[in-house]
Amino acid sequence: MAADLVSPEQGYRMSTIINQADAEIQRGAPSLRSVTDLTERIGNLFASPSYRPPTLPTVAVELLDVARYAEIDLRRIAQMIASDPMLAGQVMRQVQSPFYAGRVPITDLDQAIFRLGLNNIRDIVIEAALNVGLFTTPGYATAMERIRRHSVATAHISKLIAEATGQDPHQMFLLGLLHDVGLAAALITVDDMFTGSDRPSIVHIWPAIETTHESAGTLLARIWDLPGGMHQCIGQHHNFQANGTDNDRVATLHVAEAIAARLGRGVTPHGQPQFLRSTIDNTPPDVVSAAQESLNLSQPNLLNIVRAASERLDTIR
């Protein structure tokens, strides 16, 4: 089953395509003649003391690690959400979705919090906050929407895997949601870099985005003070054995991303030829299989997770 989750063909890196069609792709950015140049510029911007990272709403920051608070006032959380109309609208749309809806419809934030509980509300609020404040940039809207859909799918699938393997499902939801936050941050940075001028095509900038996304994600995780050593997982999320031992959380990401890609929620648009697929979606099948084995995830359990994931993703956008 694991081998079926990821195509065995590895294809070519996007940078290879750029080298083959350099003149056509470079039209939007005549001053940037190489991927290396753009990668260096992005890295320098992230390293600059003047770098201003995307910010999260206050309520999302407070909910990032509920374990830090011995007591938390649920009504105050509801009031904080309500004070941000755009965020409140996103939260209410999610809690009223078929996935969360019960026999009695949820009609207000107080009811949502007390019915669903703090951990589920945290997951919903952070997902909504990222939809509003991070997964958006006008110059590369289509690519950003692919990143958002992939991140949301990976979060929900990671939660299912965590429940089946004895991990904290809410921590895995958060990691799944934020594992590719560096892609979003780098894309926003490039968009801002070309404000007021012709932007290079997504095909031109993508190799630089891929190259910098783990370090960018680590930086944001540190700035946001994400809990539980999450910055280390984000910084190494393409190798669950990066430190010489198996990391169950990163192994979970490998399996979740493979399932997401299979269900049409990869970063690359579904049905794209293999040679045009992003390496983000090309975790080698043997790595996915090793991750599954490390998690002691049986074939029947994996099939159940794929089915549950397909049903869950049908209810969310």
N, C-alpha and C positions, 0 to 999 in steps of 0.2 A: 504493500500500500504506500509506504513512504516513497518508494521509487517512482510511484505514479504521480506523486504530488508535484514533482519538479521534472521538467523535460531533461532528458539525459544530454541533450545537445547544449554546448556552452556558447556557441556563436562567437561573434566578434565584439570587442569593446566598442562603445560609441565613439571613442577617440579614433579608432580605425576608420570609421565611416567619415569622420571629419577630414582626415588626411586624404581620403580618396576624392572628396568633393569640396575641397577647401575654398575654391573661388566662389562657388555658389553660396555656401553657408556663411562666409565672412561678410557678405554685403551689408548686413546690419551694423557691423562694428569694424570699420576699416582700420581703426587704430589698434585693434587687438588681433595680432596675427597668430597667436598660439594659445593652446589650452594652458600651457605653463604660465603664461603672462597673466591670464585671467585668474588662475588658481592662486598665484602669488598675491594679486590685488585683493582677492576675497580674504585670504589669510591675514594680510596686513590690516584690513579693516576690522576683522574680529579681534586682532591683537592690540588695536589702538585703544588707549585710555578713553578716547572720545566715543567709542562704540556704544550705541544705545540699543540694547536688546529689546525684543518685543516684551511687553508687560502683560501680566495677568491681572484680572480683576481682584480686588482685595479679598472677596469671599473665596475665590479659588485658591489663593495663597494660604488662607487660613485652613482650608479643607485638605490641603496637600498631604498633611500628616496629622490625622486626627489623634494619633497615639501620643502626640506631644501635649495634649490637653486632657487633664484629668476629668474636667467637666466642660461641656460645651452647651451653650444655650441654643436649642434648636429654633426657637422663635426669633432670636436675633439673626440666625443664619437666614431664615425666611425673609426677614426685613432687609438684610443686606442684598439678597438676590433681587428682591422687589425694587430696590433703589436703582438698579441698572435695567431699564426697560428692555433693551435689546437682549441682554442675558436672560432676563426673566421670561421673555417670549420664547427663546430657544429652549429653556428648561421645561416650560409648560408644554411645548410641542412634543418634547421627548417623553414626558411622563404620561401624556395622553395617547401615545403611540400604542399599537396593538401589543407590543412586547410587555409594556408595563401596566397596561390597563387591566383593571379587575372587573368584577361584576358591577360595581358602583363606580362611575366615572370620577376621576380626580378633577376637582374644579378650582383649587387654589393651592398656593405654595405650602401653606401650613399643613393642609391635608396630605400633600405629596410627601413631605418630610416625615410625618408621623406614620404614614402607611408604609413607605418604602424603606425607612431607616436611614441613619446617617451615612453608612458606607455606600449604599446605592445612590443616595443623593449626591455624595461627593463625586462618584463616577460620572453622573449625569451633568453636574455643574462644571466639572473640569472639561468634559467633552464639549459642552456648549460654549464654555469660555474660549477654548481653542478654535472652535468654529468661527466665533465672532472676532477674536483678536489676533489670531496667529495664522490660520490657514486661509489667508486672503492676501492677494497682491494683484493690482490691476494689469500689470504688464504681462504676467504669465498666469492668467486666471485658470486656463484649462489644465496646465501642469499642476498647479497648486491644488485644484479640485481632485486630481488623481492621487496626490499625496494625502490629502485629507481622507478620502474614501478608503485608501489603503490603511492608513493609521487607525481609523475607527474600526475597520474590519479586524485588523490584527489585535486590537484591544479586546473586542468581544470574543474572538476565538481564543486568545490567551487566557481569558477568564474561564472559558469552558475547559481548557486543558488543565488549568490550575485546580479546578474543582475535581477533576478526575485523577490528579496526581498528588493531592494533599498539600498544595501550595496555597498561599494567601491569594484568593481570586481578585481582591481589590488592588493589591500591589501589582499583580500581573496585568490587570486592566490598565493601570496607570503607566506601566512600562510599555505595554503594547501601544498605547495612545501616543507616547512621547518618544519611542525608539528612533523615529525618523524626523524628530523635530529639527535636526540639523539641516535636512533637506529644505524645510520651509524657511528656516532662518537664512540659509545661503541664497535661496531664490529671492527672498525679500531684499537682501543686500545687493544682489545684482540688479534687481528692478530699480532700486533707489540709485544705484551707481549710474544708470543711464536715463535718469529723469531729465526730460527736456531734450533728449536726442533719440536717434533711432536705436531701438534695442536689438541686440543680436538674437537670432532664432534660438529656440529651446534646444535644438540639436547641437548648436555651437557651444552653448554654455553648460550642457548637461555633464560632460566629463569633469569639469571643474567643480560642479555641484556635488557629484559623487565623491570626488577626492577629498573634499573638505567637510563632508556632512557629519562624520563621526566626531571630529574634533570640535565642530560647531555645536553639535548636540551636547558634548561633554561640557563645553563652556556655559551653555544655557542651563544645564542641570545644576551646575555649581552656583550660578547667579541666582537661580530660583530656589536654591537650597532644597532640592528634591530629597526625599527621605530614603533611608535604607541602602546607601551606597549605589543609588540608581545611576549616578554619573558614570560609574565604572562599567555598568552593563550597557549603557548607551554608547560609551566610547569603544566598546568591543563587541557590539551586537551582531557582527558577522562571523564571530568565531567563539563558540561556546567552550572551547578548550584553550583560550588565549593565555591563561595563566598556568597552564600545565595540568589543570584539573577540570572536571566537568562542572560547568555553571548551569544549574537547572533552569534558572530564569532565562538565560540566553538560549538554552536548548529549547525551551518553550517557544521563544520567539521564532526560532528556525522552523519548527513544525507549524506554528500559527501562520507565518508568512507564506509557507508553501501551500497551506490550505487556502489562504486568501487569494493567492495567485490562481489556484485551480478554480476558485469560485468567481473569477473575473474581477477580483479586487486587488490585483497587483498594481504597482506604480505604472507599468507599461499598459497601454490600452489593450483590452482583451482581443485576441485574434491577430495581434501584431506578429509579423514574421520573426522567427527566432533571431536572425542576425540584427534586427532592430530593437530587440528587447534590452531593457536596462539591466546592467549587472546586479542592480538592487534586487531584481526578481530571480536571479540565477544562482541561488544557493545550490551547490552540487548535491545530487541525489544521495551520495554516500554520506554527506554531512547530515542531511535530514534524517537518514536512517540511523546514524549513530546517535543523533539527538533523541530520536524516538526510543532507542534502546536505553539510553542513559536515564530517561524518564520512566522506564519500565512501563511504557505505554503499549498495551497489547493491540493486536490488529482489530479485534471487535470493539475495543474502546475507541480506537482511532476512527473507525467507521462511524460509530455513534456520534463522535465529536464533529465529523464532517457533516453528517445529517443535521445535527442540532445547529451548527454554524450556518448552514444553508438556510434553514428556517428563520434563524434570528436575523440574518442579514437581509432577508426579504422584508423585514419590518422596519428597517432603518435606511436612511438615505446615505 
